[in-house]
Amino acid sequence: MTPPPPRPGRGGAPLPLLLPALAGLVFLVLPLVALLVRAPWRSMPDLLTSAEVWQALRLSLVCATAATAVSLVLGVPLAWLLARVEFRGRGLVRALVTLPLVLPPVVGGVALLMALGRNGVVGRWLDSWFGLTLPFTTTGVVIAEAFVAMPFLVISVEGTLRAADPRYEEAATTLGASRFTAFRRVTLPLIAPGVAAGAVLAWARALGEFGATITFAGNFPGRTQTMPLAVYLALQNDPEAAIALSLVLLAVSIAVLAGLRDRWMTAS
């Protein structure tokens, strides 16, 4: 009988590992604790019920949800292509898809301007043919957020597709179903948890986007000013309002992590 694999030791941690581990924990947690300590709790209701805050919050929620929808429509097929289809240059395509993860957001905003601005590679034709201007509009906010958020969904869904058994999809095609029908009726239900997790990550990333948004869409209250931009603006004029807005985004982030803990964390 094969003995079970050894479990990780549960003894005390060695001091050379314990000290930097604790220092790392303090380094990550201390700024969040400071945010809570310095929060203007007494004036919080007044700060969070102002018209400007609700305007920015509503715009953030609408744009993040729209960006997530765009990411789902475009990102799920892209993830399926990367996971299921062998083609030359697939590694390069995967690298390009994940590039926005490491690209500075401001650079992403500049790239969007060069592509979709009035004088951009594609934007000039959109303007001359359809009279469509994307920068510095609410649609521009959605595009900027989708650009930085979609890779999170693609990575999550591709990983789920690679873990799913492709034989179910192959069996459906041998029974006469088209590849699209097999994907829609067989594969998609199997990978639904991965799609949901990727959508939540994309939504959270879109909600917190700053650099690409302010570069491509600007910072116009009621039209392009999302919550992160409102925090940046408030920090210059009203630090207490900036802290209150930051706490709202912090609460959203904690909610996202709590919703994904069953997927990321294993029982001890």
Sequence and secondary structure as in RCSB ss.txt:
>XXXX:A:sequence
MTPPPPRPGRGGAPLPLLLPALAGLVFLVLPLVALLVRAPWRSMPDLLTSAEVWQALRLSLVCATAATAVSLVLG
VPLAWLLARVEFRGRGLVRALVTLPLVLPPVVGGVALLMALGRNGVVGRWLDSWFGLTLPFTTTGVVIAEAFVAM
PFLVISVEGTLRAADPRYEEAATTLGASRFTAFRRVTLPLIAPGVAAGAVLAWARALGEFGATITFAGNFPGRTQ
TMPLAVYLALQNDPEAAIALSLVLLAVSIAVLAGLRDRWMTAS
>XXXX:A:secstr
          S   HHHHHHHHHHHHHHHHHHHHHHHT  TTTHHHHHTSHHHHHHHHHHHHHHHHHHHHHHHHH
HHHHHHHHH   TTHHHHHHHHHHHHHS HHHHHHHHHHHHSTTSTTHHHHHHHH    TTSHHHHHHHHHHHHH
HHHHHHHHHHHHHS THHHHHHHHTT  HHHHIIIIIHHHTHHHHHHHHHHHHHHHHT  HHHHHHT   TTTT 
 HHHHHHHHHHH HHHHHHHHHHHHHHHHHHHHHHHHHH    
